[in-house]
Amino acid sequence: MPEKLHDQCGVFGIYSNDISDVASQCYLALYALQHRGQESCGIAVCNDGVMQYHNDLGLVPDVFSKEKLEKLGKGNMAVGHVRYSPVDQRSRSNAQPLVVRHSKGSIAIAHNGSLTNAQTLRENLQLQGTVFHTTNDTEVIINIITKKRINTNSIENAIEETMKEIKGAYSLVIMSPKKLIAVRDICGFRPLCLGKLNGAYIIASESCALDSIGADFIRDIEPGEILIIDHHGQRSIKTHCGKKNNMCVFEFIYFARPDSIIEGANVHEARIRAGRFLAEEHPVDAQVVIGVPSSGLDAALGYSQYSEIPYGVGFIKNRYIGRTFIAPTQEEREKAIRIKLNTIASTIKNKKVILIDDSIIRGTTMKRIVNLVRETGAKEVHLRISSPPFINPCYFGTDISSRENLISHKMTTPQICNYLGADSLGFLSVKNVAKIAKNAKCNFCDGCFTGNYPVPEPVIIKKSKYDHKIGELDF
């Protein structure tokens, strides 16, 4: 289990009535969505029904050279994807978009989220003779869509029927030979928005991707909505709409980029408000407030504003090192922390310090960060977390699948404080975390804090037989 929460993916799509360099627009937008996934990425381009695509492991600039973008060619549509996945699913075969060819044409699909009934659906499809090449939920979705498409008169009707079977979180961008389609699950767990650029329509996980290519934001895709874009313009199927919107609250706490607007609320302002609520709930006599880069900086600023304790830059982050969870061993992760973060002694030494971060998962990285601050000479270290204790798994697109390694599930707050070596520890309350996104046009899923999920908690099915050695199987 990693030290930080990670959203699985970011998606992007563009539809133009003219043949143009849509691959380059997609490339720039994926740069803006890179924070949502840093394991793999890909782009598929459609030119009058003919699809070319490329995906691979790596960051956007590593996977796409100028030559690879040119090889994709020009087109009137493109779909892009960035992906993060759990350790056991990291392979090139899981990179997206997935492109399949069937009797009625080609389909490219990019998916952000996680199905709660994926394993059951996969096993049912396998019994019907379906062959899988990946371990991701996206291939389950695209197989169901293609089966439905054979017996329906349009791709959108096939998607509408598919939504009756798939459960959980999914924000999808789907490209057929003539249409670009955006789909959002009925609870709206993951964000998805619509924009426009010089007559071209844009679909993206976050508004920051629209900003990166100069597109104008139009609106958020509704939970349950199927938005179809073709040469006639745009239209929607809303037969699955109407359920209560339950956006993952961590989009505002951590996942989304601070400059994005989601469901009418500014992400940066939401994190500032989280810090202010923290200061109100957990005041402490101190001399400086610092945030852990980059996730704790906005909340630290909010804490400082409310408490009137000076805000300081306590860490310098090395921008040229990958995320620490990539390091395969504990020893290497510990070394990576010191390479990634260095303290600024003039901010910390001989002072009572309030240290802000967004969450605590296992606690091992936070323990090392607290120790760094102490080694720099802090008199006291008071830790404040801009979310409630994380005590339950998430089934809707993050990589926290069990309770066993969650420190807040195993320990009380005083015990965690003692383990981390802090002088005090305070978490944001469940009551106030629901208020951080002022004027947001949605409610929030807080199941990871409360155990109250918007949909039934899935039954965990035993590991697939393909993940066992032959000798381990009970025939």
ABEGO torsion letter per residue (X at the ends): XBABBBBABBBBBBBBABBBBAAAAAAAAAAAAAAABAABBBBBBBBGGBBBBBBBBEBAAAABBAAAAAAAEBBABBBBBBBBBBAAABBAAABOBBBBBBAAEBBBBBBBEBBAAAAAAAAAAAAAGBBBABABAAAAAAAAAAAAAAABABAAAAAAAAAAABBEBBBBBBBBAABBBBBBBAAGABBBBBBBBGGBBBBBABAAAAAAAGBBBABBBBBGBBBBBBAAEBBBBAAABGBBBBBBAAAAAAABBAABBBGGBBAAAAAAAAAAAAAAABBBBBABBBBBOAAAAAAAAAAAAAAGBBBBBABBBBAABBBAAABABAAAAAAAAAAABBBBAAAABGBBBBBBBABBBAGAAAAAAAAAAAAAGBABBBBBBABBBBABBBAAGBABABAAABAAAABBAAAAAAAAGBABBBBBBAAAAAAABBGBABBBBAAAAAGBBABBBBBBBBBBAAABBAAABBX
